[in-house]
Amino acid sequence: MASYKRLCYRCKKNYVPASWKDKFVTCYDCTKKESSVEIQDPKMKELFNIPEDYYKENSFLRNIKLSYIRYNSLTDRQIEAFKETVKKLKNNPKKK
Ligand SMILES: [Zn+2]
């Protein structure tokens, strides 16, 4: 998917796979603490219950999870996009 990388705007240390339209990307390490809170809503918990590698690989998935944690809600479109992205990752195992 993304062959393009950007420097994490928080730590300015790690490069993050990003698409050209992602202006502010954060690396996995920077978001890890924030995104490791327990999710209460069982439905959302199930949605976010994907392999940790997906979050490492994909900043979009991290962002969706973080915005849920911050605002405690997601739009239907965000949920759909999240599911789509997970599906794509499942169908295209990362090539080295
Ligand atoms: Zn970082």
Residues whose N, C-alpha, C, O or C-beta is under 5 A from the ligand:
A	BS01	ZN	C8 R10 C11 K12 N14 T26 C27 C30
